[in-house]
Amino acid sequence: MSKPKIRFKGFDEDWEQRKLGEVVDRVTRKNQDLVSELPLTISAQYGLIDQNEFFDKRVASRDVSGYYLVENGEFAYNKSTSNEAPWGAIKRLDRYANGVLSTLYIVFKIKNEEEINSDFLVSYYDTNLWHKGIHEIAAEGARNHGLLNIAPTDFFGTKLMLPQDIEEQKKIGDYFKQLDTLITLHQRKCEEAKKLKKYMLQKMFPQKGKNIPEIRFDGFTEDWEQRKLGDILERRVEQRQQSEEYPRLAFASGQGVIPLSERKTNNREQLTKDEFTKKYLVTEMDDIVYNPANVKYGAIDRNKCGRGLISPIYVTFTTNEIPGFIERIVTSHDFQQKALRFEEGTVTKRQSVNPEDFVTIDILVAPQREEQKKISDYFDSLENLITLHQRKYEELQKIKKFMLQNMFV
């Protein structure tokens, strides 16, 4: 096949096959004058990036005069393999004016920008089309500690398919550049919202030894009240057989209460013969649910899914306080550490926190429901924002993957 499945209007010529060495030059300049002291590594996700930022430490030698000096816009091939990059990664230096790379890398630059568009080449190396060429030249026994044994001459002999018209290359390059910008934007917005949530959880609830939070909504000045969890939670004990009104639900750390069909892990309970006669624990919207045997891993959450049935191994509570406010207390790290003090069992017997001990834990509660609601609504909106950006990020990643598979040959 010499034409991609999806292409921009106005282009119908066959693509041409070229050897990489015909369109790029190898770069072997050394950093002998210490032009740069910035040690780089190649990440499949982040591209060419400062070692200190990626590893939280410097891996390069102190003396980097013998390293390659890489300039902005030049490419490098990291022969190290990983799950994300089974045949290594080829990335362009975009973040910095220059940097230094170990001579284990293969560095190159485009010969003629009027013949090969740099953004097109970036996108091409985001596909897996070049993996076949690397597979063919990798020497036997190549994966020595995850490092492929590939000679530079063989690397530059690998082939790639290119549009003959530079304008088509530019359109493809621009399309993926814009897509990457959007992906990065939603990823950054998601991370910023997560950081804000973490900060505000620390500031909008009283810290140890305090009776009021550092940050409050206007109009609230009263001290928060110390209450036992059992004073504000009432345990549900009703059990029912599953029905249309009471469907089966699942509960897991990191996921909360969800429809059974959405559970990420295999659910063996679905295979039981008495599936429709067995009784399960009732839970309603806004209940506080927890797994006594999994407190350590954060299996405490508010039911945001709705009415249904969960396994009787879990414990579910109703509350007359604002459920979203109580949720933020019981899902906090500090609360979970308090709960773990009651942990029972040994290595051979699964450790657990009994419901009777769970409800004796002291918490601080805002005395006015209006303040509780404002706090709950604030974090609900923040979490909705996180979910929105996360969903957009994942959707754009899927679009990029599909288009990479269909816009190249």
N, C-alpha and C positions, 0 to 999 in steps of 0.2 A: 504494500500500500504506500503510495507516494503523496496522498492528500489526507489531511485530517478530517474527522467526521464533522467538526464544527469549525467554521471560519468566518471572518468578517466579509461583508458584501463587497463585491468588486475584485475579489481575488479568486482565480480558478486555476492558476498554473500549478503543475506538479512541484513538489518540494525536491530539492537536490541533496544528494549524499556527499558529505565532505569529511575529510579526516580533520580531527581537532587541530593537529599541528599545521594545517594549511591556513587556519584562520586565527590562531593565537601563537604568541611567542612565549617560550619559557623564561621566567625571571629567576636569576640566580645571584642578584646583587647582595652583597654582604653588608652588615651594619657596622663596618670597620671604623667609621668615623663617629659612631654612637649618635647617629641622627635621631634615633628613637630608643627610649628605655621602656616602651610599653609592650609587655609580653602578651601575646595573643594565643587563643586556642580557637578551635572550630567546634561549634555546637550545632547539631542538626536542627534545633529549634531556634536558636538565637543568632546563628551565623558566626562571623568572626567577632570575638568578644574578649575583652580584657580578662586575663586569667584570674586576677584578684576579685573581679566581680562574679565570675562564673564558679570558681572553686572556693572562694573566700580565703584564698591564699595564693602565693606566687609559687609556680611549679618550675619556671625557667631558672637557669643558672644566673648567678649574680652578674657574670660577664656575658653580655649578649652581643659582643662584637662579631662573633662567628655566626650569628643567626641571620636568616634572610630578612632584609628590609622590605616590607610590603607597603605600597602606596595605595591611597584611596582609589577605588575603582578596579583594583587588580583582584584576581581570583586565586584561591588556594584549595588544594585537595588534601583532606585529612584521611589517611588510609586506615585509621582506627575504626573498628566496627562496633556497632551497638544494636540493640533491638530496634531503635528508631532509624538507624542507618546501617543496614546489613552489609553494604558495600562501601562504607565510608560516606563522607559528605564533601560537596564542592560548594563553596560560598564566596561571595564578593565582599571586599572590605568596604563597608558603608558608614560605620559608626565613627571612625577616627580618620585624621589626616594621614596617619601612617602607624606602623607597629612592627614588631619583630616576631618571626616564627621560626621554630626549630627546622633544621634542614631535612628532617624526616618528611616535611610537607612538600608537595609539588606546587609551585607558584607559577602563574601565567597571566598574560594580559592580551587583550584583543589587538590584532595587528592593524586593522583598518576599521574605524568606527562607521565609515560610510558603507561598509560591506556587511558588518555584523553589529547588531544592536545589543548593547550590554544588558539592558533589562530583559530582552528576549533570552539571552544566555542564562541569566539568573533563574528565570522561570523554567527553562529547559532542564536545568540541574535540580529543580524541585520535583521533576517527574522521576519515574524509575526506568525510563527508556534507556538510560546510559548504563544501567546495571549489567545488562547482557555483555556489553563490551568489556567491562571490568572483570566479569566472571571468566571471560575467555582468556584474559591475559594474566590473571592471578596465578602465580606459580603454585605447584603442588605443595601441600603442607604450609600454605600461605598464612593461615590464621595463627601466627605465632604471638600469643598473648593478645589476640584481638587486632593485630597489626598486619594488614595485607602486604604481601611481598610483591610489589609492582614496580617495575623499572620505568623511569620517566620516558624513555624512548617508546616503550610499549603503550604507555598512557596516552601520549600524543598521537599514537597511531589509531586510537579508538575513533569510531565513526559516529556522525550525527546527521540528522536530516534538518535542512534549513529551507525556509521560504526564499525563493530567488529574489523577490521584491523586498527591499529594505523597509518599505512602508508597511508591509504586512508584519514584518518582525516588530516594528515600532508599536503597531496597534496591539499586538499580543503582549509585548513587554509592558505597555502602559496599562492594559487591562489588569494584569496580575499585580502590577505595582499599586494600583488603586484598591484592589481587593485586599492586598496585604496591609495597606494603610488602614482600611476599615477593620480588619481583624485585630490589628494592634490597638486601635482606638477602643474597641469594645473590651479587649483583654485588660487594657490599662484602666478603663472606667470600672470594670469589675473589681480589680485589685484595689483601686482607690476606695470604692464603697465598702469592701471588706475591712480595710484598715480603719476607715471611719467608724464602722460598726464596732470593731474591737476597742477602739479608743472610747467611744461613747458608752459602751457597756461598763467600762472602768470608771467613768466619770458620772454616770447618771444613776449609779447605785452606790450606797455608802461603802467606803473602804473599811478595813479592819479597825475597830476602835472608834469609829465615827457613827453618828446617828442621822446624819444628813448627807446627801450626795454633793459633790462639788459643782455639778451643773444641774440646774432645775428649770422647769418652765415657770414663767412669771405667775405670781399669785399664790405660790405654795411655799410656806416657811416652817411648817410644823416638823418636829422631830419624827422620824420613822419609828414604828413600834416593833419591839421584839415579840415574835409569836412562834409557837411550835407549829411545825408543818401540819401536824394532826389536827390543829385548831381550825385550819383553813382548807383542808382536803378531806373529802369523804370517799371512802373506798367503794367502788362498784363491785358487786358480787354476783349479779344476775348472769345466768348462762342460758343460751338458746341454741337451737339447731339452725343451721344456715337456711336462708330463704331470700326471696327477691328483696324484701325490706331490710334484711340483715345479711348482706353479702360478706364473704370471707375477706379479711384484710390481713396485711402483714406488718410487722414492726421490726425495724433494724436500725442500728446506729448509723448515722450519716444519712439515712433515708426517712426516718420517722415512720408515721402510719401511712401506708400506701395500699392500693388494691393489690391483692395477692398476685395477680398476673404481672405486675411491674417489679416484683422482687428480683434483685440481681442474682441472688444465690439460688441454688436448687432447693425446692421446697418439697421434702419427702412426704409431708403430711397430705399432699394432694393425691398420693398413691394409696391411701388407706381405704379399706373396703367399707368401713362405716362412715365414710365421708359425710353423708347426708343425714345420718342419725346421731352422730357424735355432737355433743354440746360444746360450745365455745363461749368465751367471755365477751359480754356486751361492752362496746365502747361507743361514745357519742362525740360529736363535734366539740372541740375545745377541752376534752378530757386531758389530764396529765397522765401519761403512760410511761412505765419504766420496766426494765428487765432486771430483776434482782441479781441475776448472775452475770450481768454485763455492765455494771455501773462504771467500772474502771475505763471502759471504752466509750462512755458517753451515751449509753442507750437510755436516755431520758428525753422526752419530747412532748409537745402538745399535739393532740389529734387535729390536724388541719384537713383531713380527708373526709370525715363525716361518719354517719352511723354505720356500724358493722360489727363483725365478730373477729376477735383475735385469740390466739392460743392462751389457754389458762396458765401457762408458765409466766405470763406477764401480769403486771398489776396496773389497774387503771383507777383514776380518781376523778371526781368532779369537785368544783370549787365555786364558792359564792363571790370570790374576789374576781378581778379581771383576769381571765385565763392567760392572755398574752403577757401580762405583767409577771404572773407566777412562773410562766414558762422561762422567762429570761433569768429568773433567780435559780431555778432548779437545773438549768442547762449550763450554768456558769462553772468554771473550773474550781472556784473556791467551794461551791456547794458540793460538787462531786468529791472533793478531797475530804470534806466533813463526812459524807456518806461512807466513804471507804474506811473510815475509822471503825465502822461496825462490821467490816468484812469478816466472814467466817469461812472455815474450810481449810483444806491443805492443797498441796500441789496435786495430789492424786484425786482429791474430791473438789469439784469445782467451787471456787470461792463465790460467796453471794452476800447480799445485804438484805436481811429480813425486812418485810414491810413494817413489822412492829417497831423495829429500830429506826427505819426510814422516817416515820412520822414524828419521831421525838426530836428531830434536828431543829435547831433554832434558826429563824431567818428574820430579817428586818423588812417590814412591809410599810409602804406609804399609806398613811391613815385615810386619805381621801381617795375615793374611787376615781374621781376626775383626774387626779395626778397619775394614778395607775393606768387609766385609759390613754392619756396623752403619751405616756412612755411606751405603752404597748403599740399604739398607732404609729409612733415614730419609727420603732424598729420594724414593724410590719412593712412600712413604706420603703425603708432602707433595704430590707430583704427582697422586696419585689423588684427594686432597682438592680440588685445583684443578680437575681434570676433573669431579668430582662437582658442584661449585658452578657451573661453567661450563655443564654439561649441564642442570642444574635451571633456571638463568637462561634458557637458550635455549628450554627446554620451556615455561616460564611466559610468555615473550614470544610464543610461538606461540599459546598459549591466549588470551592477551590480544587478539592480533590477530584470532583467530577470533570471540571473543565481542564485540569492538567491531563486527565486521561483521554480527553476528546479533542483538544486543540493542538496536539503535537503528533508527529508521526514517528 
